[in-house]
Amino acid sequence: MEIGSSAFNFEMLDQHGTLHKLSDYAGKNNVLLSFHIYSFTKGCSNQMTGFRAAYPKFKELNTEILGVSCDAQPTQTAYSTSLGNLPYPVLSDFHPKGQVSKEFEIYNEDRGASDRGVFIIDANGKIRYREIYAKAEDINIDHLLKVLKNLS
């Protein structure tokens, strides 16, 4: 999916079993999709807790963070709990496996999971930012906040 294109209107369950659709945020919030590779790994945990630390700043910019991985929903529940109950949804792209990751062109067939990446989708459902990262430490929260400030 290219910058400026309409984002795929996904449906996924979060760590609490609540269904989330991209269309739920239409006209209300920007959405930051944070794809991580596998729950319970050090890099992915650093990625998720980094977003937790900055969550109030994202909320100030009218942005909802949605974590995403191809792990099953019960795994997302245990994962979020292990990280001290993340304040944002952690979505399961498990069934059908990787469907949303494939739509966002971030699915890695060899790994059987998504690559690590961030997408920013504006309140009109358009992709405004897309970046794939080799490692979690490459994600620059301040840069993402600046991108969001420039959207308003």
DSSP file with accessible surface (Angstrom, degrees, kcal/mol):
  #  RESIDUE AA STRUCTURE BP1 BP2  ACC     N-H-->O    O-->H-N    N-H-->O    O-->H-N    TCO  KAPPA ALPHA  PHI   PSI    X-CA   Y-CA   Z-CA
    1    1 A M              0   0   30      0, 0.0     2,-0.2     0, 0.0     3,-0.1   0.000 360.0 360.0 360.0 130.3    0.0    0.0    0.0
    2    2 A E    >   -     0   0  134      1,-0.1     3,-2.2     4,-0.1   125,-0.3  -0.549 360.0 -88.4 -93.8 157.1    1.4    3.3   -1.1
    3    3 A I  T 3  S+     0   0  107      1,-0.3   125,-0.2    -2,-0.2    -1,-0.1  -0.384 116.8  26.7 -61.6 132.3    1.3    6.7    0.7
    4    4 A G  T 3  S+     0   0   41    123,-3.6    -1,-0.3     1,-0.4     2,-0.1   0.171  96.8 115.4  96.8 -15.5   -1.9    8.4   -0.3
    5    5 A S  S <  S-     0   0   40     -3,-2.2   122,-2.8   122,-0.1    -1,-0.4  -0.428  77.1 -95.0 -83.2 161.1   -3.8    5.3   -1.1
    6    6 A S  B     -A  126   0A  70    120,-0.2   120,-0.2    -2,-0.1     2,-0.1  -0.578  43.5-120.2 -74.0 135.8   -6.9    4.2    0.9
    7    7 A A        -     0   0   15    118,-3.1     2,-0.2    -2,-0.3    -1,-0.1  -0.440  30.6 -96.6 -76.7 149.9   -6.0    1.7    3.7
    8    8 A F        -     0   0   48     -2,-0.1     2,-1.7    92,-0.1    -1,-0.1  -0.459  34.5-125.8 -63.7 128.1   -7.5   -1.8    3.8
    9    9 A N        -     0   0   80     -2,-0.2    -1,-0.1    13,-0.1    -3,-0.0  -0.599  41.7-172.5 -82.2  86.4  -10.5   -1.8    6.1
   10   10 A F        -     0   0    1     -2,-1.7    12,-1.3    90,-0.0     2,-0.4  -0.230  21.9-153.2 -77.5 164.7   -9.5   -4.6    8.4
   11   11 A E  E     +B   21   0B 115     10,-0.2     2,-0.3    11,-0.1    10,-0.2  -0.967  28.4 155.3-135.9 121.2  -11.3   -6.4   11.2
   12   12 A M  E     -B   20   0B   7      8,-2.3     8,-2.9    -2,-0.4     2,-0.3  -0.992  38.8-117.9-145.2 151.0   -9.2   -7.9   14.0
   13   13 A L  E     -BC  19  92B  74     79,-0.5    79,-2.6    -2,-0.3     6,-0.2  -0.652  28.8-143.2 -85.4 144.4   -9.7   -8.9   17.6
   14   14 A D    >   -     0   0    8      4,-2.2     3,-2.1    -2,-0.3    77,-0.2  -0.306  38.9 -81.2 -95.9-173.9   -7.7   -7.2   20.3
   15   15 A Q  T 3  S+     0   0    4     75,-0.4    76,-0.1     1,-0.3    66,-0.1   0.664 131.0  50.1 -64.1 -16.3   -6.2   -8.7   23.5
   16   16 A H  T 3  S-     0   0  129      2,-0.2    -1,-0.3    74,-0.1     3,-0.1   0.358 120.6-105.0-101.3   2.2   -9.6   -8.3   25.3
   17   17 A G  S <  S+     0   0   37     -3,-2.1     2,-0.4     1,-0.3    -2,-0.1   0.569  73.9 143.2  84.3  10.1  -11.5  -10.0   22.5
   18   18 A T        -     0   0   76      1,-0.0    -4,-2.2    -5,-0.0     2,-0.4  -0.693  51.0-124.4 -86.2 134.3  -13.0   -6.7   21.2
   19   19 A L  E     -B   13   0B  78     -2,-0.4     2,-0.4    -6,-0.2    -6,-0.2  -0.621  26.3-166.0 -79.6 131.4  -13.4   -6.4   17.4
   20   20 A H  E     -B   12   0B  18     -8,-2.9    -8,-2.3    -2,-0.4     2,-0.4  -0.971   6.5-174.9-119.3 135.3  -11.7   -3.5   15.8
   21   21 A K  E >   -B   11   0B  70     -2,-0.4     3,-1.6   -10,-0.2     4,-0.4  -0.969  31.8-130.5-123.5 142.9  -12.3   -2.2   12.3
   22   22 A L  G >  S+     0   0   13    -12,-1.3     3,-2.1    -2,-0.4     4,-0.5   0.904 109.7  63.5 -57.3 -36.8  -10.4    0.6   10.7
   23   23 A S  G >  S+     0   0   57    -13,-0.3     3,-0.8     1,-0.3    -1,-0.3   0.734  86.2  73.3 -63.1 -18.9  -13.8    2.1    9.8
   24   24 A D  G <  S+     0   0   64     -3,-1.6    -1,-0.3     1,-0.2    -2,-0.2   0.767 101.6  43.1 -61.8 -26.2  -14.5    2.5   13.5
   25   25 A Y  G X> S+     0   0   26     -3,-2.1     4,-2.4    -4,-0.4     3,-2.3   0.503  84.0 128.5 -98.2  -6.9  -11.9    5.4   13.5
   26   26 A A  T <4 S+     0   0   58     -3,-0.8    98,-0.2    -4,-0.5    97,-0.1  -0.243  83.4   2.6 -57.3 131.3  -13.1    7.1   10.3
   27   27 A G  T 34 S+     0   0   64     96,-3.5    -1,-0.3     2,-0.2    97,-0.1   0.432 130.7  62.8  74.7  -0.6  -13.7   10.7   10.7
   28   28 A K  T <4 S+     0   0  127     -3,-2.3     2,-0.3     1,-0.4    -2,-0.2   0.754 101.5  11.5-119.0 -51.2  -12.6   10.6   14.3
   29   29 A N     <  -     0   0   36     -4,-2.4    -1,-0.4    94,-0.2    34,-0.2  -0.963  58.9-120.3-136.0 152.4   -9.0    9.6   14.8
   30   30 A N  E     -d   63   0B  21     32,-2.9    34,-2.6    -2,-0.3     2,-0.4  -0.545  36.3-141.7 -74.9 158.3   -5.7    9.0   13.0
   31   31 A V  E     -dE  64 121B   2     90,-3.1    90,-3.2    32,-0.2     2,-0.6  -0.993  11.9-160.2-128.5 131.0   -4.5    5.5   13.4
   32   32 A L  E     -dE  65 120B   0     32,-2.8    34,-2.8    -2,-0.4     2,-0.6  -0.962  11.9-158.8-106.6 112.1   -0.9    4.3   13.9
   33   33 A L  E     -dE  66 119B   0     86,-2.9    86,-2.1    -2,-0.6     2,-0.7  -0.854   5.4-167.8 -90.8 120.4   -0.6    0.7   13.0
   34   34 A S  E     -dE  67 118B   0     32,-2.7    34,-2.4    -2,-0.6     2,-0.5  -0.888   5.0-162.2-112.2  99.0    2.5   -0.8   14.7
   35   35 A F  E     -dE  68 117B   0     82,-2.7    82,-1.6    -2,-0.7     2,-0.3  -0.699   8.9-174.2 -81.9 125.9    3.3   -4.2   13.2
   36   36 A H        -     0   0    0     32,-2.8    34,-0.3    -2,-0.5    78,-0.3  -0.864  24.6-131.1-117.0 159.8    5.6   -6.3   15.3
   37   37 A I  S    S-     0   0   21     -2,-0.3    33,-0.5     1,-0.3     2,-0.4   0.984  80.0  -4.7 -77.1 -60.3    7.0   -9.7   14.3
   38   38 A Y    >   -     0   0   92     31,-0.1     3,-0.9    75,-0.1    -1,-0.3  -0.999  68.8-121.1-138.8 134.9    6.3  -12.0   17.3
   39   39 A S  T 3  S+     0   0    9     -2,-0.4     3,-0.1     1,-0.2    37,-0.1  -0.348  95.8  33.4 -65.8 154.5    4.9  -11.3   20.7
   40   40 A F  T 3  S+     0   0  110      1,-0.3     2,-0.3     2,-0.1    -1,-0.2   0.629  88.3 120.9  72.1  17.0    7.1  -12.1   23.7
   41   41 A T  S <> S-     0   0   55     -3,-0.9     4,-2.7     1,-0.1    -1,-0.3  -0.833  70.9-119.6-106.3 154.6   10.4  -11.3   21.9
   42   42 A K  H  > S+     0   0  168     -2,-0.3     4,-2.5     1,-0.2     5,-0.2   0.924 110.0  45.9 -59.1 -50.5   12.7   -8.6   23.3
   43   43 A G  H  > S+     0   0   19      1,-0.2     4,-2.2     2,-0.2    -1,-0.2   0.919 115.1  46.7 -61.1 -43.6   12.7   -6.3   20.2
   44   44 A C  H  > S+     0   0    1     -6,-0.2     4,-2.6     2,-0.2    -1,-0.2   0.890 111.2  51.7 -68.1 -37.1    8.9   -6.5   19.9
   45   45 A S  H  X S+     0   0   22     -4,-2.7     4,-2.7     2,-0.2     5,-0.3   0.915 109.7  50.0 -65.2 -39.9    8.4   -5.9   23.6
   46   46 A N  H  X S+     0   0   71     -4,-2.5     4,-2.0    -5,-0.2    -2,-0.2   0.898 110.5  51.3 -62.5 -39.8   10.7   -2.8   23.4
   47   47 A Q  H  X S+     0   0    8     -4,-2.2     4,-1.7    -5,-0.2    -2,-0.2   0.948 113.1  43.9 -61.2 -48.7    8.6   -1.6   20.4
   48   48 A M  H  X S+     0   0    0     -4,-2.6     4,-1.8     1,-0.2    -2,-0.2   0.899 115.1  46.9 -68.2 -40.7    5.3   -2.0   22.3
   49   49 A T  H  X S+     0   0   36     -4,-2.7     4,-2.3     2,-0.2    -1,-0.2   0.820 107.0  59.0 -73.7 -27.6    6.5   -0.5   25.6
   50   50 A G  H  X S+     0   0   28     -4,-2.0     4,-1.3    -5,-0.3    -1,-0.2   0.919 108.4  45.1 -62.5 -42.0    8.1    2.5   23.6
   51   51 A F  H  X S+     0   0    1     -4,-1.7     4,-0.6     1,-0.2    -2,-0.2   0.873 109.5  56.1 -69.6 -34.5    4.6    3.3   22.3
   52   52 A R  H >< S+     0   0   87     -4,-1.8     3,-1.1     1,-0.2    -2,-0.2   0.935 105.0  52.2 -61.3 -43.7    3.1    2.8   25.7
   53   53 A A  H 3< S+     0   0   85     -4,-2.3    -1,-0.2     1,-0.3    -2,-0.2   0.859 117.8  37.4 -61.3 -34.4    5.5    5.5   27.1
   54   54 A A  H >X S+     0   0    9     -4,-1.3     4,-1.7     1,-0.2     3,-0.9   0.396  84.3 109.7 -97.7   4.1    4.5    7.9   24.4
   55   55 A Y  H <X S+     0   0   34     -3,-1.1     4,-2.6    -4,-0.6     5,-0.2   0.872  74.7  53.8 -52.7 -44.9    0.8    7.0   24.3
   56   56 A P  H 3> S+     0   0   78      0, 0.0     4,-2.1     0, 0.0    -1,-0.3   0.891 107.6  52.1 -59.6 -34.9   -0.4   10.3   25.9
   57   57 A K  H <> S+     0   0  112     -3,-0.9     4,-0.9     2,-0.2    -2,-0.2   0.889 109.9  48.4 -67.5 -38.5    1.5   12.3   23.3
   58   58 A F  H ><>S+     0   0    0     -4,-1.7     5,-1.7     2,-0.2     3,-0.6   0.909 109.6  52.4 -66.8 -40.5   -0.2   10.3   20.5
   59   59 A K  H ><5S+     0   0   85     -4,-2.6     3,-1.9     1,-0.3    -2,-0.2   0.886 103.6  57.6 -62.5 -38.0   -3.6   10.8   22.1
   60   60 A E  H 3<5S+     0   0  160     -4,-2.1    -1,-0.3     1,-0.3    -2,-0.2   0.795 105.0  52.5 -60.6 -27.9   -3.0   14.6   22.2
   61   61 A L  T <<5S-     0   0   37     -4,-0.9    -1,-0.3    -3,-0.6   -31,-0.2   0.060 122.1-108.9 -96.3  22.0   -2.5   14.3   18.4
   62   62 A N  T < 5S+     0   0   80     -3,-1.9   -32,-2.9     1,-0.2     2,-0.4   0.884  74.6 139.0  56.6  42.7   -5.9   12.6   18.0
   63   63 A T  E   < -d   30   0B   1     -5,-1.7     2,-0.5   -34,-0.2   -32,-0.2  -0.979  42.9-153.9-126.1 129.4   -4.1    9.3   17.2
   64   64 A E  E     -d   31   0B  20    -34,-2.6   -32,-2.8    -2,-0.4     2,-0.4  -0.865  15.6-141.8 -98.2 131.5   -5.0    5.8   18.3
   65   65 A I  E     -d   32   0B   0     -2,-0.5     2,-0.5   -34,-0.2   -32,-0.2  -0.797  16.5-172.6 -90.4 134.4   -2.1    3.2   18.4
   66   66 A L  E     -d   33   0B   0    -34,-2.8   -32,-2.7    -2,-0.4     2,-0.2  -0.969  10.6-152.8-127.9 112.7   -3.0   -0.3   17.3
   67   67 A G  E     -df  34  90B   0     22,-2.7    24,-3.8    -2,-0.5     2,-0.4  -0.618  18.5-170.1 -78.0 147.0   -0.3   -3.0   17.8
   68   68 A V  E     +df  35  91B   0    -34,-2.4   -32,-2.8    -2,-0.2     2,-0.3  -0.997  17.0 151.4-142.8 133.6   -0.6   -5.8   15.3
   69   69 A S  E     - f   0  92B   0     22,-1.7    24,-3.2    -2,-0.4   -32,-0.1  -0.960  51.5-111.2-148.4 169.9    1.1   -9.2   14.9
   70   70 A C  S    S+     0   0    3    -33,-0.5    22,-0.1   -34,-0.3     2,-0.1   0.294  77.9 119.4 -84.8  10.4    0.1  -12.6   13.5
   71   71 A D  S    S-     0   0   32     20,-0.2    23,-0.3     1,-0.1    -2,-0.2  -0.422  74.2 -94.9 -73.1 154.1   -0.1  -14.2   16.9
   72   72 A A    >>  -     0   0   22     22,-0.1     4,-1.9    21,-0.1     3,-0.5  -0.256  34.9-108.2 -67.2 155.6   -3.4  -15.7   18.1
   73   73 A Q  H 3> S+     0   0   47      1,-0.2     4,-2.0     2,-0.2     5,-0.1   0.891 118.7  53.3 -56.4 -44.0   -5.7  -13.5   20.2
   74   74 A P  H 3> S+     0   0   87      0, 0.0     4,-2.2     0, 0.0    -1,-0.2   0.883 107.6  53.2 -61.6 -31.6   -5.1  -15.5   23.5
   75   75 A T  H <> S+     0   0   48     -3,-0.5     4,-3.0     2,-0.2    -2,-0.2   0.916 106.1  52.3 -66.0 -40.3   -1.4  -14.8   22.9
   76   76 A Q  H  X S+     0   0    0     -4,-1.9     4,-2.7     2,-0.2     5,-0.2   0.879 108.1  52.4 -63.1 -36.2   -2.1  -11.1   22.6
   77   77 A T  H  X S+     0   0   50     -4,-2.0     4,-2.2     2,-0.2    -2,-0.2   0.957 113.3  42.0 -62.6 -50.8   -3.9  -11.2   25.9
   78   78 A A  H  X S+     0   0   48     -4,-2.2     4,-2.6     1,-0.2    -2,-0.2   0.891 115.1  51.9 -63.7 -39.5   -1.0  -12.9   27.7
   79   79 A Y  H  X S+     0   0    0     -4,-3.0     4,-1.3     2,-0.2    -2,-0.2   0.949 110.2  46.2 -63.7 -50.9    1.5  -10.6   25.9
   80   80 A S  H  <>S+     0   0    1     -4,-2.7     5,-2.2     1,-0.2     3,-0.4   0.922 113.7  50.2 -59.6 -41.9   -0.3   -7.4   26.9
   81   81 A T  H ><5S+     0   0   79     -4,-2.2     3,-1.9    -5,-0.2    -1,-0.2   0.920 106.7  54.6 -62.0 -42.5   -0.6   -8.6   30.5
   82   82 A S  H 3<5S+     0   0   69     -4,-2.6    -1,-0.2     1,-0.3    -2,-0.2   0.770 106.7  52.6 -64.4 -24.4    3.1   -9.5   30.6
   83   83 A L  T 3<5S-     0   0   25     -4,-1.3    -1,-0.3    -3,-0.4    -2,-0.2   0.225 132.3 -90.1 -95.3  13.5    3.9   -5.9   29.6
   84   84 A G  T < 5S-     0   0   53     -3,-1.9    -3,-0.2    -5,-0.1    -2,-0.2   0.811  77.8 -59.3  85.4  31.6    1.8   -4.4   32.4
   85   85 A N      < -     0   0  100     -5,-2.2    -4,-0.2    -6,-0.2    -5,-0.1   0.978  63.9-124.4  59.5  87.3   -1.5   -4.2   30.4
   86   86 A L        -     0   0    6     -6,-0.2     4,-0.1     1,-0.1    -2,-0.1  -0.314  10.3-134.9 -58.7 142.2   -0.8   -2.0   27.4
   87   87 A P  S    S+     0   0   66      0, 0.0    -1,-0.1     0, 0.0    -2,-0.0   0.499  84.5  59.8 -81.6  -2.6   -3.2    1.0   27.2
   88   88 A Y  S    S-     0   0    3    -24,-0.1   -22,-0.1     1,-0.0    -2,-0.1  -0.839  98.1 -84.4-122.5 160.3   -3.9    0.5   23.5
   89   89 A P        -     0   0   14      0, 0.0   -22,-2.7     0, 0.0     2,-0.5  -0.357  28.9-157.7 -66.3 140.4   -5.3   -2.4   21.5
   90   90 A V  E     - f   0  67B   0    -24,-0.2   -75,-0.4    -4,-0.1     2,-0.2  -0.975  22.7-150.7-117.4 109.8   -2.9   -5.2   20.4
   91   91 A L  E     - f   0  68B   0    -24,-3.8   -22,-1.7    -2,-0.5     2,-0.7  -0.571   8.0-133.5 -93.5 148.8   -4.6   -6.9   17.4
   92   92 A S  E     -Cf  13  69B  14    -79,-2.6   -79,-0.5    -2,-0.2     2,-0.5  -0.875  16.0-177.0-103.5 113.2   -4.4  -10.5   16.3
   93   93 A D      > +     0   0    5    -24,-3.2     5,-2.9    -2,-0.7     6,-0.1  -0.385  52.3 114.8 -98.0  50.2   -3.8  -11.0   12.5
   94   94 A F  T   5 +     0   0   94     -2,-0.5     3,-0.3   -23,-0.3    -1,-0.2   0.829  49.5  73.0 -94.9 -38.9   -4.1  -14.7   13.1
   95   95 A H  T   5S+     0   0  170      1,-0.4    -1,-0.3    -3,-0.4     2,-0.1  -0.956 112.3  19.2-135.2 118.3   -7.2  -16.0   11.2
   96   96 A P  T > 5S-     0   0   69      0, 0.0     3,-2.2     0, 0.0    -1,-0.4   0.572 120.6-111.4 -67.7 140.9   -6.9  -16.0    8.4
   97   97 A K  T 3 5S-     0   0   91     -3,-0.3    -3,-0.2     1,-0.3    -2,-0.1  -0.146  86.7 -13.0 -51.6 118.1   -3.2  -16.0    9.1
   98   98 A G  T 3><S+     0   0    0     -5,-2.9     4,-2.9   -29,-0.1    -1,-0.3   0.576  85.2 140.5  71.1  14.8   -1.6  -12.7    8.1
   99   99 A Q  H <> S+     0   0   81     -3,-2.2     4,-2.1     1,-0.2     5,-0.1   0.917  76.9  41.0 -56.5 -46.9   -4.5  -11.4    6.0
  100  100 A V  H  > S+     0   0    3     -4,-0.3     4,-2.2     2,-0.2    -1,-0.2   0.933 113.9  52.8 -70.0 -42.0   -4.1   -7.8    7.1
  101  101 A S  H  4>S+     0   0    0      1,-0.2     5,-2.8     2,-0.2     6,-0.8   0.896 110.0  49.7 -58.9 -39.6   -0.3   -8.0    7.0
  102  102 A K  H ><5S+     0   0   99     -4,-2.9     3,-1.6     3,-0.2    -1,-0.2   0.918 108.1  52.4 -65.7 -42.5   -0.6   -9.2    3.4
  103  103 A E  H 3<5S+     0   0   88     -4,-2.1    -2,-0.2     1,-0.3    -1,-0.2   0.865 111.4  46.8 -62.3 -34.1   -3.0   -6.4    2.5
  104  104 A F  T 3<5S-     0   0    0     -4,-2.2    -1,-0.3    -5,-0.1    -2,-0.2   0.359 114.0-122.7 -88.6   5.6   -0.5   -3.9    3.9
  105  105 A E  T < 5S+     0   0  117     -3,-1.6    -3,-0.2    -5,-0.2    -2,-0.1   0.860  84.2 109.3  56.7  43.6    2.2   -5.7    1.9
  106  106 A I      < +     0   0    3     -5,-2.8     9,-2.8    -6,-0.1     2,-0.2   0.335  39.0 119.9-125.8   1.6    4.3   -6.3    5.1
  107  107 A Y  E     -H  114   0C  41     -6,-0.8     2,-0.7     7,-0.3     7,-0.3  -0.514  51.3-150.3 -75.9 135.0    3.8  -10.1    5.4
  108  108 A N  E  >> -H  113   0C  37      5,-2.7     4,-2.2    -2,-0.2     5,-1.3  -0.906   5.9-166.1-108.1 103.8    7.0  -12.1    5.3
  109  109 A E  T  45S+     0   0  134     -2,-0.7    -1,-0.2     1,-0.2     5,-0.0   0.867  87.5  54.7 -58.3 -40.5    6.2  -15.6    3.8
  110  110 A D  T  45S+     0   0  162      1,-0.2    -1,-0.2     2,-0.1    -2,-0.0   0.879 116.6  36.9 -63.1 -37.2    9.6  -17.1    4.9
  111  111 A R  T  45S-     0   0   89     -3,-0.3    -1,-0.2     2,-0.3    -2,-0.2   0.719 100.1-133.2 -85.1 -27.8    8.9  -16.0    8.5
  112  112 A G  T  <5S+     0   0   20     -4,-2.2     2,-0.3     1,-0.3    -3,-0.2   0.781  79.2  72.7  75.3  27.0    5.2  -16.7    8.5
  113  113 A A  E   <S-H  108   0C   1     -5,-1.3    -5,-2.7    -7,-0.1    -1,-0.3  -0.938  90.7 -78.8-157.1 172.6    4.6  -13.4   10.2
  114  114 A S  E     -H  107   0C   0    -78,-0.3    -7,-0.3   -77,-0.3     2,-0.1  -0.326  41.4-116.4 -74.5 161.9    4.7   -9.7    9.3
  115  115 A D        -     0   0   47     -9,-2.8     2,-0.5   -14,-0.1    -1,-0.1  -0.399  45.6 -86.4 -79.4 174.3    7.9   -7.6    9.1
  116  116 A R  E     + G   0 133B  19     17,-0.5    17,-2.5    -2,-0.1     2,-0.3  -0.732  69.9 139.2 -85.8 127.4    8.3   -4.8   11.6
  117  117 A G  E     -EG  35 132B   0    -82,-1.6   -82,-2.7    -2,-0.5     2,-0.4  -0.995  42.3-135.6-164.1 164.8    6.7   -1.6   10.4
  118  118 A V  E     -EG  34 131B   0     13,-2.5    13,-2.1    -2,-0.3     2,-0.4  -0.995  15.1-174.9-130.3 133.6    4.6    1.4   11.1
  119  119 A F  E     -EG  33 130B   0    -86,-2.1   -86,-2.9    -2,-0.4     2,-0.5  -0.990  10.9-155.5-123.4 136.4    1.7    2.9    9.1
  120  120 A I  E     -EG  32 129B   0      9,-2.1     8,-3.4    -2,-0.4     9,-1.3  -0.971  12.4-171.3-111.8 125.0    0.0    6.2    9.9
  121  121 A I  E     -EG  31 127B   0    -90,-3.2   -90,-3.1    -2,-0.5     6,-0.2  -0.966  16.3-134.9-116.6 127.2   -3.5    6.4    8.5
  122  122 A D    >   -     0   0   20      4,-2.7     3,-2.5    -2,-0.5   -93,-0.1  -0.198  34.0 -93.9 -77.5 173.9   -5.4    9.7    8.7
  123  123 A A  T 3  S+     0   0   21      1,-0.3   -96,-3.5     2,-0.1   -95,-0.3   0.665 125.4  60.0 -64.7 -13.4   -9.0   10.1    9.8
  124  124 A N  T 3  S-     0   0  132    -98,-0.2    -1,-0.3     2,-0.1   -98,-0.1   0.340 120.3-107.3 -93.5   4.2  -10.1    9.9    6.2
  125  125 A G  S <  S+     0   0   20     -3,-2.5  -118,-3.1     1,-0.3     2,-0.4   0.604  74.6 136.3  83.2  14.0   -8.6    6.4    5.8
  126  126 A K  B     -A    6   0A  78   -120,-0.2    -4,-2.7    -4,-0.0     2,-0.5  -0.766  59.4-118.0 -97.4 139.6   -5.6    7.5    3.7
  127  127 A I  E     +G  121   0B   0   -122,-2.8  -123,-3.6    -2,-0.4    -6,-0.2  -0.623  36.7 169.8 -74.7 123.1   -2.1    6.1    4.3
  128  128 A R  E     +     0   0B 111     -8,-3.4     2,-0.3    -2,-0.5    -7,-0.2   0.550  64.1  22.2-110.2 -15.4    0.1    9.1    5.2
  129  129 A Y  E     +G  120   0B  25     -9,-1.3    -9,-2.1  -127,-0.1    -1,-0.3  -0.978  56.8 176.6-155.3 142.1    3.2    7.3    6.4
  130  130 A R  E     +G  119   0B  70     -2,-0.3     2,-0.3   -11,-0.2   -11,-0.2  -0.961   8.7 163.8-150.1 126.9    4.8    3.9    5.8
  131  131 A E  E     -G  118   0B  87    -13,-2.1   -13,-2.5    -2,-0.3     2,-0.4  -0.981  21.6-154.3-147.8 134.7    8.1    2.6    7.1
  132  132 A I  E     -G  117   0B  62     -2,-0.3     2,-0.4   -15,-0.2   -15,-0.3  -0.901  20.0-155.3-105.6 137.3    9.6   -0.9    7.4
  133  133 A Y  E     -G  116   0B  23    -17,-2.5   -17,-0.5    -2,-0.4     3,-0.1  -0.918  21.8-151.0-120.2 140.9   12.2   -1.3   10.1
  134  134 A A  S    S+     0   0   93     -2,-0.4     2,-0.3     1,-0.2    -1,-0.1   0.864  88.0   7.7 -72.4 -36.9   15.1   -3.8   10.5
  135  135 A K  S >  S-     0   0  109      1,-0.1     3,-1.8   -19,-0.0     4,-0.3  -0.975  75.4-111.6-146.2 158.8   14.9   -3.6   14.3
  136  136 A A  G >  S+     0   0   10     -2,-0.3     3,-1.9     1,-0.3    -1,-0.1   0.835 111.7  65.6 -59.9 -34.3   12.8   -2.1   17.0
  137  137 A E  G 3  S+     0   0  121      1,-0.3    -1,-0.3     3,-0.0   -94,-0.0   0.688  90.7  66.9 -64.2 -16.9   15.5    0.4   18.0
  138  138 A D  G <  S+     0   0   73     -3,-1.8     2,-0.5     2,-0.1    -1,-0.3   0.644  75.2 101.3 -78.4 -13.7   15.1    2.0   14.5
  139  139 A I    <   -     0   0   21     -3,-1.9     2,-0.8    -4,-0.3   -22,-0.0  -0.615  61.4-158.0 -76.2 119.6   11.6    3.3   15.3
  140  140 A N     >  -     0   0   89     -2,-0.5     4,-2.0     1,-0.2     3,-0.2  -0.855   9.1-170.6-104.6 101.8   11.9    6.9   16.2
  141  141 A I  H  > S+     0   0   36     -2,-0.8     4,-2.6     1,-0.2     5,-0.2   0.894  86.6  54.9 -58.8 -42.8    8.9    7.9   18.3
  142  142 A D  H  > S+     0   0  112      1,-0.2     4,-2.1     2,-0.2    -1,-0.2   0.891 107.4  50.5 -61.2 -38.5    9.7   11.7   18.1
  143  143 A H  H  > S+     0   0   83      2,-0.2     4,-2.4     1,-0.2    -1,-0.2   0.922 109.8  49.9 -64.0 -43.5    9.8   11.4   14.3
  144  144 A L  H  X S+     0   0    0     -4,-2.0     4,-2.2     1,-0.2    -2,-0.2   0.903 109.7  51.1 -62.8 -40.6    6.4    9.7   14.2
  145  145 A L  H  X S+     0   0   10     -4,-2.6     4,-2.4     1,-0.2    -1,-0.2   0.901 109.3  51.2 -62.9 -38.6    5.0   12.4   16.5
  146  146 A K  H  X S+     0   0  130     -4,-2.1     4,-2.1     2,-0.2    -2,-0.2   0.912 107.4  52.6 -65.0 -42.1    6.3   15.1   14.1
  147  147 A V  H  X S+     0   0   24     -4,-2.4     4,-0.7     1,-0.2    -1,-0.2   0.931 111.3  47.5 -57.4 -45.1    4.7   13.4   11.1
  148  148 A L  H >X S+     0   0    2     -4,-2.2     3,-0.9     1,-0.2     4,-0.8   0.895 108.2  53.9 -66.6 -38.8    1.4   13.4   13.0
  149  149 A K  H >< S+     0   0  126     -4,-2.4     3,-0.8     1,-0.3    -1,-0.2   0.897 105.7  54.6 -61.2 -37.2    1.8   17.1   14.0
  150  150 A N  H 3< S+     0   0  130     -4,-2.1    -1,-0.3     1,-0.2    -2,-0.2   0.686  99.2  62.8 -71.7 -16.7    2.3   17.9   10.3
  151  151 A L  H <<        0   0   48     -3,-0.9    -1,-0.2    -4,-0.7    -2,-0.2   0.765 360.0 360.0 -75.5 -26.6   -1.0   16.2    9.4
  152  152 A S    <<        0   0  129     -4,-0.8   -91,-0.0    -3,-0.8    -3,-0.0  -0.210 360.0 360.0 -90.1 360.0   -3.0   18.7   11.5
